[in-house]
Amino acid sequence: MRELPPLEQRSLRLDNGVQATLLHDPQARRVALAAGVDAGSLHEPEAWPGLAHFLEHCLFLGSAGFAEVGAFAGYVHGCGGRYNARTLGLHSQYYLEMPARELAPALERFCDLLARPLLLPERLLAEREVLHAEYLARCQDGDSQLLGALAGLLDPAHPLAHFHAGARDSLEPQSPAFLAELRAWHARYYRGGNLRLLVCGPQSLAELEAQVRAIAGALPGAAPVPAPVWPSPWPAGQGCRRLELEQPARRRMSLWWVLAHVAARDDPALELLRQALQRSDAGSLLGMLRARGLARSACLELHPADAGQALLALHLELLEEGSGREEQAAALCRDWLAWLQAAPERIGAPLLIENLRIGQAWDEYEQAPLERAAHWLERWQRQDGAELALWPEPPLHAVLGEWLQPLVQPPRLLHCSRDALPGGELTARFPVRHRVLPQAGLPPVQSAWQALPANPFQAPVFQSAAEDWPVEWRSTGAALLRPGQAGLLLAWQAAAPGMEAQLAAELAELALVEHWDTLAGEAQPFGVACQVSSHAGRLSLCLSGPPAVLSRVLALLLAALREGDAACWRAAWQRRRAAQAQQILLRRLLAQPAARTRTPVVDEDALARQLVTLDTAALAARVGDYLAGAGLCGWRMGKVPTAVLPLLQGLGRPAAMQSQRQPLSSEHELHLGIAGGEQAVLLRLLALPGDPRLEAAWRLLAILLQGAFHQALRVEQGLGYALFSRFVDAEEGAELQFGVQSPHASAPRLQQAIGDFLLGQRDGLAGLDATRLASARRAALDALDEDSRPLRLQRAVTAWLGGRPGDWLERLRAELQQLGTGDLFEAAQALPEAGWRWVISR
């Protein structure tokens, strides 16, 4: 039996009422802090919609102990840390990840931010514009449109029916009444028994407790605020409804129920149901939906409405729109849920359920510290207990049957997306045309559901005679995987890159991704992981898991390339482009080939035309020819069975990974012509690969410039609400990236601001003091020793795909230790001579 991750846990209740959970992770190199406030958007006063979300933003604008507006961001970025926050309906959450040595000063600043924000009117006014820009971007988001339309169907007396995002016309930072309410709301909820603090790091539990008692014990104390009493969110007497939204190219439908919410029961039951939804074999819900051409994916989403109620949504991504198809899909969902409820043990055997729990625990444990702390904090707040049950035991089958009972009833709401609704009315806050109709009964269906076997990979593993691995292939890196596992990384590289190679590689990637989706529900509980990507005509596949099952899983995956349906690949390519078009503008830029490769940019329209003109046989042939003619590079980690070798026959010729060196010109602009009311600009500064000294200098510059970039463009100039600066460890070499999205500034204005910032910071490095340099150096070294196993594997894979030597990380560490102020100044001076790539939305 596999074991849960090695974490020790301790729960505290401080004298001021704050609840604390301490987690000792002996393998960690970083510390994660997460603070939860038991109040969110649903608790805010009706007079000021968005107040809770606005306060979350404003806590980062200076506190009594660290008054400068950029003090917190400057400290965090200067140490190589990260922070984030979000406002939910019933909770607000704040997260901070820092090097482990920063535990005490990080905790001090974190608590000061929470307890003693300055909330200065002039700073609040500027931040309101940021919040308003976020609101405008969310108006184009399909999920926000759905929730906004759903609010109109709920009981007006329940706060879920109200607007909570916040906008320019709902917040008045210069109004004395608003300022008084903002400060009073903070004083009421951000203290004592309403606060939870989660701390995870490599320090002993005794050391963590000493720091938490000394620092968090000084937070203001108070008893928990009593939970308000609200009516049921679904109006009494309102029958089942059908909600249609005008969302072109969005093939989504949802079923919604109102549940009595008991977190200690619901969370583990919901996780079991989620795992059951991941199945896609012939006897599963997803397998049945796909076989009948109705839907390709399904997921669950829980929206707590108060301490005892919740809305549960089952979202389906339809294969195509059509009258009656939604009812058929909904009927299948109802029939499947009734089948499960009648005999809850069908959801899985005890051994499988325990495997699911342990697999979930390891997946969470291997996340980056900030993300996993955020996940655990949210679970703790939902559990509503004094102690966090980190990985709760699965519920008994009787409890699961009770939980499933309401889901057997007809859903209160059936939501469908439509390409057009000419007669629809616009919703108020997230404008989308909609129509509400009574929902008739669902049709009967015929189905043959099957319980999931205890282990779907118990079939005999295909064996072959011992064979020698290709001499060109690499064999190291077992320490990058979980104990007892093995891994195989394959990379196909076309001999002649270009548009045809890129199309073939991306279609092959989509074929593998689609097929992995059909296997993941069965494979992941047993520790199998798969990552597929394509880049500039190269296809890579990284498969890891117990050695005994690798051959079987790889055979099933490669069948998608040998026997797959090219029509499905075409549809998947189109869905990917449609999904990218729905992202915020800055993310759409990052998804463009121009932002991901240094090779000449392939015309996306030309790829689309090829997809239309080539029939399925020609598409399949193109992928087959690409694989047969490509160089196949391999890297095996651990004891990979030789049974995988026969599976690769005819799929490429053994080759060694080659270093990539692309010529870099001085400056280039690419305007993508993305329509919209906002503007986004991405600057990529490119360095040639193979120079560890230059890459080390750029890693330090990224740390030193990050906080200053945020301060200059977002805080001082107010140019954008979505912006970032970062170092990117790409296959083709190191990059510095600077991105900004603005609702009002033009592209030339954004380019000028980025350019002026780089020139100014280049000159400013001449006065870099030893303390800041030492802090940045430690942060860069920490990043190379990241304690997240997936990130370590990703970094090693990126270096290998870039053709870098096996000792690349050791070379980087050595250069980072030696670089001085003069070296950084020289690297900054050379930035104008680096390869500049501007990617501009329009």
C-alpha positions in Angstrom: 0.0 0.0 0.0 1.4 3.4 -0.9 1.7 6.0 1.8 0.5 9.5 2.2 3.1 12.3 1.8 5.5 12.9 4.8 3.8 15.9 6.6 3.5 16.5 10.3 0.6 18.7 11.4 -0.3 20.7 14.5 -3.4 22.8 15.2 -3.5 25.9 17.5 -6.0 28.4 18.7 -4.1 31.5 19.8 -5.2 33.7 22.7 -6.6 36.3 20.3 -8.9 33.6 18.7 -6.9 33.1 15.5 -6.9 29.4 14.4 -3.6 28.2 13.0 -2.6 25.0 11.2 1.2 24.2 11.1 2.6 21.7 8.6 6.2 20.5 8.8 7.5 19.4 5.4 11.0 18.0 5.8 11.7 18.2 2.0 10.6 21.8 1.5 13.0 24.6 0.7 10.3 27.3 0.8 7.7 28.4 3.3 4.1 29.0 2.4 1.7 31.3 4.3 -2.0 31.3 3.7 -4.6 33.4 5.6 -8.3 33.0 5.4 -11.0 35.4 6.5 -14.4 33.9 7.2 -16.1 36.7 5.2 -16.4 37.3 1.5 -18.5 39.0 -1.2 -21.8 37.6 0.2 -21.2 39.5 3.5 -20.6 42.9 2.0 -23.2 45.7 2.5 -25.7 46.1 -0.3 -25.0 49.8 -0.7 -21.4 49.1 -1.9 -21.3 46.2 -4.4 -17.7 44.9 -4.7 -16.5 46.2 -1.3 -15.0 42.9 -0.2 -13.2 42.4 -3.5 -12.0 46.0 -3.4 -10.7 45.6 0.1 -8.7 42.5 -1.0 -6.9 44.7 -3.6 -6.4 47.6 -1.2 -4.6 45.6 1.5 -1.5 45.5 -0.7 -1.3 49.3 -1.0 0.6 49.9 2.3 0.2 49.1 6.0 1.1 50.9 9.2 4.4 49.1 9.6 5.4 49.2 5.9 3.8 52.3 4.6 5.3 52.7 1.1 2.8 51.6 -1.6 5.2 49.1 -3.1 6.9 47.9 0.1 5.2 44.5 0.3 5.7 43.7 -3.5 9.2 45.0 -3.4 10.2 42.8 -0.5 8.5 39.7 -1.9 9.9 40.0 -5.4 13.3 41.0 -4.2 13.5 37.7 -2.3 12.2 35.7 -5.2 8.8 35.1 -3.6 5.2 35.2 -4.8 1.9 36.3 -3.5 -1.7 36.3 -4.5 -5.2 36.8 -3.1 -8.8 36.2 -4.0 -12.3 36.9 -2.8 -14.9 34.1 -2.7 -18.5 34.2 -1.7 -18.1 33.2 1.9 -14.3 33.7 2.3 -11.4 35.9 1.5 -7.9 34.3 1.0 -4.3 35.6 0.9 -1.2 33.6 0.0 2.5 34.2 0.2 5.4 31.9 -0.8 9.0 32.8 0.3 12.4 31.2 0.8 12.3 29.3 4.1 14.9 31.6 5.8 12.3 34.5 5.4 9.7 32.9 7.7 9.8 35.5 10.5 10.0 38.7 8.4 7.5 37.3 5.9 5.0 36.5 8.6 5.5 39.9 10.2 4.7 41.7 6.9 1.9 39.3 6.1 0.1 39.9 9.4 0.7 43.7 9.2 -0.9 43.7 5.8 -4.0 41.9 7.1 -4.4 43.8 10.4 -3.2 47.4 9.7 -3.9 48.5 6.1 -3.6 52.3 5.6 -6.5 52.6 3.1 -5.4 56.0 1.9 -8.1 57.6 -0.4 -5.6 58.6 -3.1 -4.3 55.1 -3.4 -7.8 53.6 -3.3 -8.9 55.8 -6.1 -6.2 54.5 -8.4 -6.9 50.9 -7.4 -10.6 51.4 -8.2 -9.6 51.9 -11.9 -7.7 48.6 -11.8 -10.8 46.9 -10.4 -13.0 48.5 -13.0 -10.6 47.3 -15.8 -10.9 43.7 -14.4 -14.7 44.0 -14.4 -14.6 45.1 -18.1 -12.5 42.1 -18.9 -14.8 39.7 -17.0 -17.7 41.0 -19.0 -16.3 39.0 -21.9 -15.8 35.9 -19.8 -18.3 33.1 -20.4 -18.4 31.9 -16.8 -19.0 35.4 -15.5 -21.8 35.8 -18.0 -23.4 32.6 -16.8 -23.2 33.5 -13.1 -24.5 37.0 -13.9 -27.5 35.5 -15.7 -28.1 32.9 -13.0 -28.3 35.6 -10.4 -31.5 36.9 -12.1 -33.2 33.6 -11.3 -32.3 33.5 -7.6 -34.2 34.9 -4.7 -33.5 38.7 -4.6 -33.2 38.4 -0.8 -30.2 36.1 -1.1 -26.9 37.9 -1.7 -26.0 35.4 -4.5 -28.5 37.4 -6.6 -26.5 40.6 -6.3 -23.4 42.1 -8.1 -20.1 41.6 -6.2 -17.3 42.1 -8.7 -17.1 45.8 -8.1 -16.8 48.6 -10.8 -16.3 52.3 -11.1 -19.9 53.1 -10.5 -20.3 50.9 -7.4 -17.4 52.2 -5.3 -16.6 55.7 -4.1 -13.1 55.9 -2.5 -13.5 59.7 -2.0 -16.8 59.4 -0.2 -16.5 59.7 3.6 -19.4 57.3 4.0 -17.7 54.7 1.8 -14.3 55.0 3.6 -16.1 54.6 6.9 -17.9 51.5 5.7 -14.7 50.0 4.2 -12.8 50.5 7.5 -15.6 49.3 9.6 -16.1 46.2 7.5 -12.3 45.4 7.8 -12.4 46.0 11.6 -15.4 43.7 11.9 -14.1 40.7 10.0 -10.3 40.8 9.8 -9.6 39.8 13.4 -9.5 37.1 16.0 -11.9 34.2 15.6 -12.7 35.1 12.0 -9.1 34.5 10.9 -7.3 31.3 10.0 -3.6 31.0 9.3 -1.9 28.1 7.6 1.9 27.8 7.7 3.9 25.1 5.8 7.7 24.9 5.8 10.8 22.8 6.5 11.0 24.2 10.1 10.1 21.9 13.0 6.6 22.2 14.4 8.1 23.7 17.6 9.8 26.5 15.6 6.7 27.2 13.5 4.6 27.4 16.6 7.0 29.8 18.3 7.0 32.2 15.3 3.2 32.0 14.9 2.6 32.7 18.6 5.0 35.6 18.7 3.9 37.3 15.5 0.3 36.2 14.7 -0.6 36.3 18.4 -0.4 40.1 18.1 -3.3 40.3 15.6 -6.5 42.0 16.9 -8.6 39.6 18.9 -12.4 39.1 18.7 -15.0 36.3 18.8 -16.2 34.9 15.4 -18.8 36.9 13.7 -22.1 35.0 13.7 -23.2 33.7 10.3 -26.1 35.7 8.8 -29.4 34.0 8.0 -30.4 34.1 4.4 -33.3 32.4 2.5 -32.8 29.5 0.1 -31.2 30.9 -3.1 -33.8 29.2 -5.2 -37.2 31.0 -4.8 -39.9 29.0 -3.2 -42.4 27.7 -5.7 -40.2 28.4 -8.7 -40.1 25.3 -10.9 -37.3 24.0 -13.0 -36.0 26.5 -15.5 -34.1 26.5 -18.8 -31.5 29.3 -19.3 -30.2 30.0 -22.8 -27.2 32.3 -23.3 -25.9 33.8 -26.5 -22.3 32.6 -26.5 -21.0 31.9 -30.0 -18.7 28.9 -30.4 -19.2 28.0 -26.7 -20.6 24.4 -26.7 -21.4 24.2 -23.0 -24.4 23.1 -21.0 -24.9 22.9 -17.2 -27.2 21.2 -14.8 -27.7 22.9 -11.4 -29.1 21.6 -8.1 -29.6 23.2 -4.7 -28.1 21.1 -1.9 -28.1 21.0 1.8 -24.4 21.6 2.4 -22.5 19.7 5.1 -18.8 20.3 4.3 -17.4 17.4 6.3 -19.6 15.0 4.3 -19.7 16.9 1.0 -16.0 17.4 0.2 -14.9 13.8 0.2 -18.1 12.7 -1.5 -17.7 15.4 -4.2 -14.1 14.2 -4.8 -15.2 10.6 -5.3 -17.9 11.8 -7.8 -15.2 13.9 -9.6 -13.0 10.9 -9.9 -15.9 8.8 -11.3 -16.5 11.6 -13.8 -13.0 11.3 -15.1 -13.6 7.7 -16.3 -14.2 7.5 -20.0 -14.4 3.7 -20.7 -17.5 2.2 -22.3 -19.5 1.8 -19.1 -18.9 5.4 -17.7 -20.9 8.5 -18.1 -18.3 10.3 -20.2 -17.8 7.1 -22.3 -21.6 7.0 -23.0 -21.8 10.7 -23.8 -18.9 10.4 -26.3 -20.2 7.2 -27.9 -23.6 8.9 -28.6 -21.9 12.0 -30.0 -23.2 14.3 -27.2 -20.3 15.6 -25.1 -16.6 15.3 -24.8 -15.9 16.3 -21.2 -17.7 16.8 -17.8 -16.8 18.6 -14.6 -18.4 19.5 -11.2 -18.4 22.9 -9.5 -19.7 23.7 -6.0 -20.9 27.2 -5.0 -21.5 27.5 -1.3 -24.5 29.8 -0.7 -24.2 30.0 3.1 -23.3 27.8 6.1 -25.9 25.1 5.2 -26.7 25.4 1.4 -24.8 25.2 -1.9 -25.4 25.2 -5.6 -23.9 22.2 -7.4 -23.2 22.5 -11.2 -22.4 19.6 -13.6 -20.9 21.2 -16.7 -20.7 19.4 -20.0 -18.7 20.5 -23.1 -20.9 19.4 -26.0 -19.6 18.1 -29.3 -22.1 20.2 -31.2 -25.3 22.3 -30.7 -28.7 21.0 -31.6 -32.3 20.9 -30.4 -32.9 18.0 -28.1 -29.2 17.1 -27.6 -29.1 18.9 -24.3 -32.1 17.0 -23.0 -30.5 13.7 -24.1 -27.3 14.5 -22.3 -29.1 15.7 -19.2 -31.2 12.5 -19.2 -28.0 10.4 -19.3 -26.6 12.3 -16.4 -29.8 11.8 -14.4 -29.8 8.1 -15.2 -26.1 7.7 -14.2 -26.6 9.5 -10.9 -29.6 7.4 -10.1 -27.6 4.2 -10.9 -24.9 5.4 -8.5 -27.3 6.4 -5.8 -29.0 3.0 -5.9 -25.8 1.2 -5.1 -23.1 3.7 -4.1 -20.4 1.0 -3.9 -20.4 1.1 -7.7 -18.3 4.2 -7.5 -15.4 2.0 -6.8 -13.9 -0.8 -4.7 -12.3 0.1 -1.3 -8.7 -0.4 -2.7 -9.5 1.9 -5.7 -10.9 4.5 -3.4 -7.8 4.4 -1.2 -5.7 4.7 -4.3 -7.7 7.7 -5.4 -7.2 9.4 -2.0 -3.4 8.7 -1.9 -3.0 9.8 -5.5 -4.9 13.0 -4.8 -2.6 13.6 -1.8 0.6 13.2 -3.8 -0.8 15.4 -6.6 -1.4 18.2 -4.1 1.8 17.7 -2.2 3.8 18.1 -5.4 2.3 21.4 -6.3 4.3 24.6 -5.8 4.0 25.7 -2.2 1.7 28.7 -2.9 -0.8 26.7 -4.9 -1.0 23.8 -2.5 -1.3 26.1 0.6 -4.2 27.9 -1.2 -5.8 24.6 -1.9 -5.5 23.4 1.7 -6.7 26.7 3.1 -9.9 26.6 0.9 -10.5 23.0 2.0 -10.1 24.0 5.7 -12.5 26.9 5.3 -15.1 24.7 3.7 -14.7 22.1 6.5 -15.7 24.8 9.0 -13.9 23.0 11.9 -11.2 24.0 14.3 -8.7 21.5 12.8 -7.9 20.9 9.1 -8.5 17.4 7.8 -5.9 17.6 5.1 -6.9 14.4 3.2 -10.2 13.4 4.7 -11.2 9.7 4.7 -13.6 8.7 1.9 -17.2 8.6 3.1 -19.0 5.3 3.8 -21.2 4.1 1.0 -24.3 4.8 3.0 -23.2 8.4 3.4 -22.4 8.7 -0.3 -25.9 7.4 -1.1 -27.5 10.1 1.1 -25.4 12.7 -0.5 -26.4 11.6 -4.0 -30.1 11.6 -3.2 -30.8 15.2 -4.2 -29.0 14.7 -7.5 -31.4 12.1 -8.6 -34.1 14.8 -8.7 -34.6 16.9 -11.8 -32.1 19.8 -11.9 -33.5 23.2 -10.9 -31.7 24.8 -13.9 -30.6 23.5 -17.3 -28.3 26.0 -18.9 -27.4 25.9 -22.6 -25.2 28.1 -24.8 -26.4 29.3 -28.2 -24.6 30.8 -31.2 -27.4 33.4 -31.5 -30.5 34.5 -29.5 -32.1 37.3 -31.6 -35.0 37.7 -29.2 -32.9 37.5 -26.1 -32.6 40.3 -23.5 -29.3 41.6 -22.1 -28.4 40.9 -18.5 -27.5 43.8 -16.3 -23.9 43.5 -15.2 -22.1 41.0 -17.4 -24.0 41.7 -20.6 -25.1 38.7 -22.5 -28.3 38.0 -24.4 -30.4 35.4 -22.5 -33.8 33.7 -22.5 -35.5 31.9 -19.6 -38.1 29.2 -20.3 -39.8 26.5 -18.3 -37.9 23.2 -18.4 -40.0 20.2 -19.4 -39.3 16.7 -18.2 -36.3 14.8 -19.5 -36.7 11.9 -21.9 -36.1 8.3 -20.9 -32.8 6.8 -21.9 -31.4 3.3 -22.3 -27.9 2.8 -20.8 -25.7 0.0 -19.5 -23.5 1.4 -16.8 -20.5 -0.5 -15.4 -18.6 -0.3 -12.2 -14.9 0.6 -12.4 -12.7 -2.5 -11.9 -10.3 -2.4 -8.9 -7.3 -2.1 -11.3 -7.9 -1.7 -15.1 -4.2 -2.4 -15.7 -4.2 -5.8 -14.3 -4.0 -7.4 -17.8 -0.6 -9.0 -18.5 2.1 -6.6 -19.5 3.4 -7.2 -23.0 6.9 -8.7 -22.8 9.6 -8.9 -25.5 13.1 -10.2 -25.7 15.7 -8.0 -24.1 16.9 -5.3 -26.5 19.5 -2.7 -26.3 18.4 0.9 -25.9 19.5 3.3 -28.7 22.9 4.5 -27.9 21.8 8.1 -28.6 19.3 8.0 -25.8 19.9 9.4 -22.4 19.6 7.4 -19.2 19.6 9.5 -15.9 17.2 11.4 -13.8 15.4 8.8 -11.7 15.5 11.2 -8.7 13.2 13.5 -10.6 10.3 11.1 -10.2 8.3 9.8 -7.3 9.9 6.9 -5.4 9.4 3.5 -7.2 8.4 5.1 -10.5 10.0 5.2 -13.9 9.7 7.6 -16.8 10.2 7.9 -20.5 10.5 11.2 -22.4 10.2 11.0 -26.2 10.7 13.8 -28.6 10.1 13.7 -32.4 11.9 16.5 -34.4 11.1 17.0 -38.1 14.1 17.1 -40.4 12.7 20.2 -42.1 10.7 22.5 -39.8 8.0 24.7 -41.3 4.3 25.0 -41.6 3.7 21.4 -42.5 5.8 20.1 -39.6 4.1 22.4 -37.2 0.7 21.3 -38.3 1.6 17.6 -38.1 3.2 18.0 -34.7 0.3 19.9 -33.3 -2.2 17.4 -34.7 -0.2 14.5 -33.2 -0.1 16.3 -29.9 -3.9 16.8 -29.9 -4.4 13.1 -30.8 -2.3 12.1 -27.8 -4.0 14.6 -25.5 -7.4 13.4 -26.5 -6.5 9.8 -26.0 -4.9 10.6 -22.6 -8.1 12.2 -21.6 -9.9 8.9 -22.2 -7.3 7.1 -20.0 -6.6 9.5 -17.2 -9.6 8.6 -15.1 -8.3 5.0 -14.9 -4.6 5.6 -15.0 -4.0 8.6 -12.6 -5.2 6.8 -9.4 -2.4 4.3 -9.9 0.3 7.0 -10.2 0.5 7.3 -14.0 1.2 10.9 -15.3 1.5 12.1 -18.9 2.5 15.4 -20.4 2.3 16.1 -24.1 3.4 19.3 -26.0 4.3 20.5 -29.5 6.7 23.4 -30.2 8.0 24.7 -33.5 7.5 21.3 -35.3 8.6 19.2 -32.4 6.4 16.7 -30.5 7.3 15.6 -27.0 5.7 13.0 -24.8 6.7 12.5 -21.1 5.1 9.4 -19.5 5.8 8.2 -15.9 4.4 5.8 -13.4 4.9 2.3 -12.0 7.3 0.5 -14.4 4.9 -2.5 -14.9 2.2 -0.4 -16.5 4.2 1.9 -18.7 4.2 -0.4 -21.7 0.4 -0.9 -21.6 -0.3 2.8 -21.3 2.2 3.8 -24.0 0.6 1.2 -26.3 -2.8 2.7 -25.8 -1.5 6.2 -26.4 0.4 5.4 -29.5 -2.7 3.7 -30.9 -4.1 7.2 -31.3 -1.3 8.0 -33.7 -1.4 4.7 -35.6 -5.2 4.3 -35.8 -6.6 7.6 -34.7 -9.5 9.5 -36.2 -8.1 12.6 -38.1 -11.5 14.2 -38.0 -11.3 14.3 -34.2 -7.9 15.9 -34.4 -9.3 18.6 -36.7 -12.1 19.2 -34.3 -9.7 19.4 -31.3 -7.5 21.9 -33.2 -10.6 24.1 -33.7 -11.7 23.8 -30.1 -8.2 24.8 -28.9 -8.3 28.0 -31.1 -11.8 28.8 -29.9 -10.8 28.3 -26.2 -7.8 30.6 -26.7 -10.0 33.3 -28.2 -12.1 33.4 -24.9 -9.0 34.2 -22.7 -8.1 37.6 -21.5 -6.1 39.5 -24.1 -2.7 39.1 -22.5 -3.1 35.4 -22.2 -4.2 35.2 -25.8 -0.9 36.9 -26.7 1.0 34.3 -24.7 -0.8 31.5 -26.5 0.3 32.7 -29.9 3.2 30.9 -31.7 5.0 34.3 -31.9 5.2 34.3 -28.0 6.4 30.6 -27.8 9.0 30.1 -30.4 11.9 31.9 -32.1 11.5 30.2 -35.4 9.7 32.2 -38.2 6.1 32.6 -37.2 3.8 30.3 -38.9 0.6 31.9 -40.3 -2.3 30.5 -38.2 -4.7 31.3 -41.0 -2.6 29.2 -43.4 -2.8 26.3 -40.9 -6.5 26.7 -40.7 -6.8 26.7 -44.5 -4.9 23.4 -44.6 -7.2 21.9 -42.1 -10.2 22.8 -44.2 -8.7 21.7 -47.6 -7.1 18.4 -46.5 -9.5 15.5 -46.0 -9.1 13.2 -43.0 -7.0 10.6 -44.9 -4.6 13.3 -46.0 -4.3 14.7 -42.5 -3.6 11.2 -41.0 -1.0 10.6 -43.8 0.7 13.9 -42.9 1.0 12.9 -39.3 2.2 9.4 -40.2 4.8 10.8 -42.6 6.0 13.3 -40.0 6.5 10.6 -37.3 8.2 8.2 -39.7 10.7 10.7 -41.0 11.4 12.5 -37.7 14.4 12.0 -35.5 13.2 10.3 -32.3 15.1 11.4 -29.2 14.7 9.5 -25.9 15.4 10.0 -22.2 14.6 7.1 -19.8 14.5 7.7 -16.1 14.6 4.7 -13.8 13.8 1.1 -14.8 11.8 1.5 -18.0 10.8 -1.9 -19.3 12.3 -2.8 -22.7 8.8 -3.8 -23.8 8.3 -0.2 -24.9 10.8 -0.4 -27.7 8.7 -2.6 -30.1 5.9 -0.1 -29.7 8.0 2.6 -31.3 8.8 0.7 -34.4 8.2 2.8 -37.5 7.7 6.0 -35.4 11.0 7.9 -36.2 14.6 7.0 -36.2 16.8 7.1 -33.0 18.6 10.4 -32.7 20.4 12.5 -30.1 19.1 15.8 -28.9 20.8 18.7 -30.6 21.5 22.2 -29.3 19.3 24.9 -30.8 20.8 28.2 -31.9 18.6 30.6 -33.8 20.0 33.9 -35.2 18.6 36.9 -33.3 18.0 40.3 -35.0 17.9 43.5 -33.1 14.2 44.3 -33.0 11.0 43.0 -34.6 7.3 43.8 -34.2 4.4 41.6 -34.9 0.8 43.0 -34.8 -1.7 40.2 -34.5 -4.9 42.1 -35.4 -6.9 40.9 -32.4 -10.0 43.0 -32.3 -11.3 44.5 -29.0 -11.6 47.5 -26.9 -8.3 46.9 -25.0 -4.6 46.7 -26.0 -1.9 44.3 -25.0 1.8 44.3 -25.6 4.4 41.6 -24.9 8.1 42.2 -25.1 10.4 39.2 -25.4 14.1 39.8 -24.8 16.0 36.8 -26.2 19.4 35.5 -25.4 21.3 32.8 -27.3 21.3 29.4 -25.6 24.4 27.8 -24.3 25.8 30.7 -22.3 25.4 29.9 -18.6 26.9 33.3 -17.5 24.4 35.3 -19.5 21.5 33.2 -18.3 22.6 33.6 -14.7 22.7 37.4 -15.1 19.3 37.4 -16.7 17.9 35.4 -13.8 19.2 37.9 -11.4 17.9 40.9 -13.5 14.4 39.3 -13.6 14.3 39.3 -9.8 15.7 42.8 -9.4 13.3 44.3 -12.0 10.0 42.5 -11.2 8.8 44.7 -8.3 10.1 47.9 -10.0 8.2 47.1 -13.2 4.9 46.6 -11.3 5.5 49.8 -9.3 6.4 51.9 -12.4 3.7 50.9 -14.9 0.8 49.8 -12.6 1.1 52.0 -9.5 2.8 55.2 -10.7 1.6 55.4 -14.3 -1.7 53.5 -14.0 -1.2 52.0 -17.5 -2.5 48.5 -17.0 -4.3 46.2 -14.7 -2.9 42.9 -16.1 0.9 43.0 -16.3 3.9 40.9 -15.5 7.6 40.6 -15.8 9.5 37.4 -15.5 12.4 35.2 -16.6 11.5 32.3 -18.9 13.6 29.2 -19.2 12.7 28.3 -22.8 13.9 25.4 -24.9 15.6 27.8 -27.3 17.3 29.9 -24.6 16.7 32.4 -21.8 14.2 35.2 -22.1 13.1 38.2 -20.2 9.4 39.0 -20.8 7.4 42.1 -20.0 3.7 42.2 -20.7 1.0 44.8 -20.1 -2.8 44.9 -20.9 -4.5 48.3 -20.8 -8.1 49.5 -21.3 -7.0 53.0 -22.4 -3.3 53.2 -23.4 -2.3 52.7 -27.1 0.3 50.2 -28.1 3.0 52.9 -28.8 2.4 54.3 -25.3 2.8 50.8 -23.7 5.9 50.1 -25.8 7.5 53.5 -24.8 6.7 52.8 -21.1 8.4 49.4 -21.2 11.4 50.7 -23.1 11.8 53.7 -20.8 11.6 51.4 -17.8 14.3 49.1 -19.1 16.6 52.0 -19.9 16.0 53.6 -16.6 16.6 50.5 -14.6 19.7 49.7 -16.6 21.2 53.0 -15.4 19.8 52.5 -11.9 21.7 49.2 -11.4 24.9 51.2 -11.1 23.9 51.9 -7.5 22.9 48.3 -6.7 23.9 47.6 -3.1 25.4 44.4 -1.8 22.3 43.5 0.3 19.9 43.6 -2.6 22.3 41.6 -4.8 22.8 39.0 -2.1 19.0 38.6 -1.7 18.5 38.3 -5.4 21.3 35.8 -5.6 19.8 33.6 -2.9 16.4 33.8 -4.6 17.9 32.7 -8.0 19.7 29.8 -6.4 16.5 28.8 -4.5 14.7 28.8 -7.8 17.1 26.3 -9.2 16.6 24.1 -6.2 12.8 24.3 -6.3 11.2 21.8 -4.0 8.3 21.0 -6.2 9.1 17.7 -8.0 7.1 18.5 -11.1 8.9 21.8 -11.5 12.3 20.2 -11.1 11.3 17.7 -13.8 10.0 20.4 -16.1 13.3 22.4 -15.7 15.4 19.3 -16.5 13.1 18.4 -19.5 13.4 22.0 -20.9 17.2 21.9 -20.6 17.3 18.5 -22.4 14.9 19.6 -25.2 17.2 22.7 -25.7 20.2 20.4 -26.2 22.0 21.7 -23.1 24.5 19.4 -21.4 23.7 17.3 -18.4 25.7 19.5 -16.0 23.8 22.7 -17.1 22.3 23.4 -13.6 25.7 23.0 -11.9 27.2 25.5 -14.4 24.3 28.0 -13.7 24.8 27.6 -9.9 28.5 28.3 -10.3 27.9 31.4 -12.4 25.2 32.7 -10.0 27.7 32.4 -7.1 30.3 34.5 -8.9 28.3 37.3 -10.6 28.9 40.7 -9.1 27.4 44.2 -9.5 29.6 45.0 -12.4 28.6 41.9 -14.3 24.9 42.7 -13.8 25.4 46.3 -14.9 27.2 45.0 -18.0 24.4 42.6 -18.7 21.8 45.4 -18.3 23.8 47.7 -20.6 23.7 44.9 -23.3 19.9 44.6 -23.2 19.3 46.9 -26.2 21.6 44.6 -28.3 19.6 41.5 -27.3 16.9 40.1 -29.6 13.8 42.3 -29.1 10.4 40.7 -30.1 7.3 42.8 -29.7 4.0 40.9 -29.9 1.1 43.4 -30.1 -2.6 42.6 -30.0 -3.5 44.9 -32.9 
